[in-house]
Amino acid sequence: MISTQVITEAESLLGMPKDSIVKASLIEFILSKIKENSQIIEGLKGKYNVPGYLDLEDKIKQGKIPGHPAWEDVILWEQLFTHTAKLNQIVKFIEEGADTGFLKSNIG
């Protein structure tokens, strides 16, 4: 836990209230995770020369790409896609100030 003294000093130095600092920090952290996911997805797009994980799945089913390790990459890609969508949704709610009750109704 960060001490009250450190938080007070940060508020003073940044000229921002604690809630604004936390909000901005959370957004930046989530955006960094979105960027990581996007970089992995871009690598998969290049590796298989397909625009999306469903296209990769189709190529595997058609026998155009060997199933191993491509099936594992389909699963990873789909998970990253879903994770990124949820992260984007969280950022949107935080930026709009509509984060109250968000977790109960939107994350599952």
C-alpha positions, 0 to 999 in steps of 0.5 A: 500500500502506498503511504498517505504521505507519498500520495499527498506529495504526488498530489502536490507535485502534480497539481492533481487530486488523488482520484485523478492520478489513479484514474490517469494511471489506470488508463495508461496501464490498461493502454499499455496492455492493449498495446502488448496484445496488439503487438502479439496479434500483429505478429500472428497476422504476419506469421500466418498472413491472415487478417484475423483469427477466424481466417486462420481457423479457416485455413487450418480447416482447409488444410492450407496451414498445418494444425500445429502450432496454428490451433494454439495460435488461434486460441491465443489470438481469440483470447487476446482479441476478447481481452483487448475488447474488454480492456477497451471497454474499461478505458471507455467507461473510465474516460466517460466517468461511468465506471460506477457499477461497471464491474457488476454489469460488464466484466465476466 
